[in-house]
Amino acid sequence: MPPLWQAYAGRRRPDGLLEIPCLELEVGAERLHHAPMLVVSEAIALEYGVRTLGTDSLMVDHLTMTFVAPGRIGPFVATPVFCAVEADTVGCRVELRDEGRGNRLVAATFVRMQAY
């Protein structure tokens, strides 16, 4: 079964980040829909958490997304920009940017994960 982010038109970039290549009907008509933004941002945060804690036995116990501007052109790139680790918990801030609009910030997401 493919990862959920692929169902929302997400793809892996050569630099390892995830992106939604452009605004298409599947992800939004005039602006990027909330669901694809959330799924791609959470996925990149989980990947960072797995690498940081050294286990894929993680659960998300908190996720907050703040919308800053509409995503209109794309590609929309999810980048982990800040991460903090304490014992078996990692917190990761992910920025989703619209490269087609001058790398404009679309949303900032904070994901806290715990190993179990």
PyMOL commands that set and color helices and strands:
alter all, ss='L'
color gray80, all
select helices_A, chain A and resi 4-7+34-53+99-101
alter helices_A, ss='H'
color red, helices_A
select strands_A, chain A and resi 11-12+18-20+58-67+76-86+89-98+104-115
alter strands_A, ss='S'
color yellow, strands_A
deselect
rebuild
show_as cartoon
